[in-house]
Amino acid sequence: MNFDELIDRRGTNCTKWDGMQSATGVSAQDAIPMWVADMDFRAGDFLQDATRALLEKANYGYFTGEPEMKRAVAWWMQERHGWEADPAAMFSTYGLGNGIALCLQTYTDPGDEVIIFTPVYHEFTAKIRNAGRVVKESPLRIENGVYHMDLDALENALSGREKMVLFCSPHNPAGRVWSAEELAALANFCTCHNLLLVSDEIHHDLVYTGQRHLAFPVAVPEVTDRLIMLTSSSKTFNTAGSRLGTVTIQDPDLRARFSATMKALNISPNLLGCVLTHAAYSQEGANWVDALMCYLDGNRDLFVSGVSDIPGVKAMTMQATYLGWVDFTDTGMNMTEVINRVTTQARIAPSIGAEFGTGGESFLRFNFAAPRARVAEAVERLQAAFSDLQ
Ligand SMILES: Cc1ncc(COP(=O)(O)O)c(C=O)c1O
């Protein structure tokens, strides 16, 4: 576990580096990619061992092992989150983006509205629109530098066509860990307005010391009759390429409907995803994540304080995730100028805040899950690119 090791991911077909030029216009030759949400760290030994064992067996045909993998998922949820998740209530999807799309197909009809709390992971909007459903934004409010849901404003804006809330917990971007009271208020809102609650908790393990992520069924057990839980080992262990997510549905009727969609589309798990998820959800995996979070904590301090030293630039306080959320409003510059400085002067590719919906317009998102030396370099480059601001 040497998170300081600089590994060269160029030439490995990884989107973050090898797809950067075509997606962002910034060349990976000399620029630092801080966009895609994956990490520039070597995979844990327990993942390598499991993959090696797979290679040695040289059996890539149809396979068993999904039940054991689901038991490992249940073990992890109990051990790390105090959530008693029933393996019989789990489905394995093709990543969690697929899990979201399947929820939309199963529980909503074209034209239905789906509520999201913006700014939020930009793919929520894309998936809702791709399905022919309608995005209903509920902008988060910033109070004392922290995001809050505004359920009163949302209530006043309801059209009656809303069917579902697509919730992100912890929140991406800005790494907000929601409190028991906030989760209870949202659950109550969903009950009052007969909304399904899809809780995307993909970032649940990436929580800093002193914070506790509350899995929705732990925080509000009585909401399980309208709750769909989305989890995956992929953010925690950097295995997004293995495309495996877990959708857990406690309510029998909701589960039967989801099962029908899975059957209609003939979705079954893939071998590598099963092997990696099973290996990740282990004691070795737990030790690795604990060490990772200590390391990321140092990166967070370095990044948040370093960019906040630039006059007019504010990085939001983060309770979870490695996705720094930086507000450029008080620089007085328009975002075209800000983005130009970040990409062409600092030579950094961030994610563009406007893509995260209302409230994200003046922000950029920076992924600092990289060896510390590279994060330090990114901070220096940003300070230099805005050194004229006093
Ligand atoms: C909140 C959230 N959900 C889902 C995903 C994507 O999941 P997957 O790669 O399994 O499709 C991401 C990726 O960044 C995310 O941040």
The ligand as an SDF file (V2000), in Angstrom:
LIG
                    3D

 16 16  0  0  0  0  0  0  0  0999 V2000
  -22.9830    9.0450   -7.7260 C   0  0  0  0  0  0  0  0  0  0  0  0
  -22.4860    8.1330   -8.8140 C   0  0  0  0  0  0  0  0  0  0  0  0
  -23.2540    7.1480   -9.2670 N   0  0  0  0  0  0  0  0  0  0  0  0
  -22.8380    6.3150  -10.2390 C   0  0  0  0  0  0  0  0  0  0  0  0
  -21.5770    6.4520  -10.8070 C   0  0  0  0  0  0  0  0  0  0  0  0
  -21.1530    5.5610  -11.9330 C   0  0  0  0  0  0  0  0  0  0  0  0
  -21.1950    4.2320  -11.6290 O   0  0  0  0  0  0  0  0  0  0  0  0
  -20.7490    3.1450  -12.6760 P   0  0  0  0  0  0  0  0  0  0  0  0
  -19.3720    3.4630  -13.1450 O   0  0  0  0  0  0  0  0  0  0  0  0
  -20.8070    1.8650  -11.9120 O   0  0  0  0  0  0  0  0  0  0  0  0
  -21.7350    3.1750  -13.7990 O   0  0  0  0  0  0  0  0  0  0  0  0
  -20.7340    7.4900  -10.3570 C   0  0  0  0  0  0  0  0  0  0  0  0
  -19.4200    7.6750  -10.9620 C   0  0  0  0  0  0  0  0  0  0  0  0
  -18.7140    8.6170  -10.7090 O   0  0  0  0  0  0  0  0  0  0  0  0
  -21.1930    8.3390   -9.3320 C   0  0  0  0  0  0  0  0  0  0  0  0
  -20.4310    9.3410   -8.8500 O   0  0  0  0  0  0  0  0  0  0  0  0
  1  2  1  0
  2  3  1  0
  2 15  2  0
  3  4  2  0
  4  5  1  0
  5  6  1  0
  5 12  2  0
  6  7  1  0
  7  8  1  0
  8  9  2  0
  8 10  1  0
  8 11  1  0
 12 13  1  0
 12 15  1  0
 13 14  2  0
 15 16  1  0
M  END
$$$$
